[in-house]
Amino acid sequence: VLFYIGGNDSMDTVCKLDKYINEKGLDFQVIGIPKTIDNDLPVTHHSPGFKSAAKYLAVTVNEIARDSMVYNCESVTVVEVMGRDTGWLAASLGAAAPNDFFPVLGVPESPPVHLIYLPEVPFSFEQFISDIKQVQKQHKSVIAAVSEGIRFADGRYVGSSAQSGQTDIFGHSYLSGAGKVLERLIQREIGCKVRSIELNVMQRCSAHLQSVTDIVQSEAAGAYAVECALNGLSGIMVTLGRQFSYTDAANAANKIKYFPAEWINSQGNGITPEALKYF
Amino acid sequence: VLFYIGGNDSMDTVCKLDKYINEKGLDFQVIGIPKTIDNDLPVTHHSPGFKSAAKYLAVTVNEIARDSMVYNCESVTVVEVMGRDTGWLAASLGAAAPNDFFPVLGVPESPPVHLIYLPEVPFSFEQFISDIKQVQKQHKSVIAAVSEGIRFADGRYVGSSAQSGQTDIFGHSYLSGAGKVLERLIQREIGCKVRSIELNVMQRCSAHLQSVTDIVQSEAAGAYAVECALNGLSGIMVTLGRQFSYTDAANAANKIKYFPAEWINSQGNGITPEALKYF
């Protein structure tokens, strides 16, 4: 039995291998087990890896918020979060609770992230600046979380809009992340202190902040996959929920589960109570 | 009594206030307590804050190394570390031990960081590329740590060398960090997979990874400062070492303790056993 652990691409591999096994009549099974910090695998309620990445984000953004809050000036921090196609990780920051361990005297504790932008919602520079100005009426230091994959209504990535014909000192066209682009936009349109932070691979590799539930469920998902194998199954993907189950791997292969439109607020810059319940 | 906690600038404020108190004959004392992740305050053996930042770096770079190690291709990761004038933090990565908690089968565990570049050593693109190629003979994935303040022999910052006349989509001249510049250099000169990671404010605000020794010593330094105050002292800075002591704040005001030249290896890309002993 081959147990193949991964996301949408990996489940496509499971399908192809299973097809090959059947065609050749081989005595072999292949079973997919979900694992992606993007949380974008269909059918399964969630994917192992996501909770750990979300935990890293919640802890880190709280600390970043504290770091910016101590200065006595207006500031905006743009935190760029992984998610090229879907916004699950950025959206999870809507569930980040204020950090009560290190209270700052006189500063009312509020959730660290004020604005959230996902690839699922067409992005607009004008709306973004207007949103920030709105939050600035109440908060001296504003934190906005953006998925790396946010794009304009015409489909162009915000993160590649800095490319237009520009080259660096080596003559290469320059690729800038969404956070950097928005940092410069705020510099021009608002002019306050601004910083963009790319959380980079730390989101997926910060093992010291792994979610315990994630570890326990990952192991249990593996055990369930072995049961499936012993029952002779092949070409399936294990699914997680209140109970383990499985689905035809074809239902997940190269398919994307987007962040539900009804879980995004009407302004397109945050999540609904329903989403909060999911997280 | 005013207890003023901070780095070189703050100690300058301590001096100025003490001078003012003396001139006016006021019944007031001012006492400086060191705190800087840069570890660049003179006289004191080290400064509170540094150990916590170094701990964050060691943990995180180990995880980044693991993240890059799992791919079966040549890669270079450039980690940009805080330190505009001095390289203490980047140098501390020379003491980062391999992470034995999550061993990868068949991969011999080695210290995660192969090359270290400090502001104290004139930087050369040619030497950097030659160093990387040298390490690539032994390691599939190479990790280089650079201080944000590395500069060429003529004093120009590597991190600003991308500015030359270029503007972004908003017409602003573009400021690029040292890591990004080196990422593009490697892309051009070596052509393998390359990524630069800016550890940004997380280095100074990751409270969840605070060093316990750091916390204990900070509190003790505060208590010692109170003793100094009760003894009638003013215009001084507390110093840390095997024992607490104090020095005239003027000895630290606007002065910088550089990473010692004799603790840098002869190739200028790592630290000596003596430095390791200090860390």
Interface residues (C-beta under 8 A of the other chain):
Chain A: V59 T60 E63 I64 R66 D67 S68 F101 F102 S161 A162 S164 Q166 T167 D168 I169 F170 H172 Y174 S176 V181 R184 L185 Q187 R188 R195 I197 E198 N200 V201 M202 R204 C205 S206 A207 H208 L209
Chain B: V59 T60 E63 I64 R66 D67 S68 F101 F102 S161 A162 S164 Q166 T167 D168 I169 F170 H172 Y174 S176 V181 R184 L185 Q187 R188 R195 I197 E198 N200 V201 M202 R204 C205 S206 A207 H208 L209
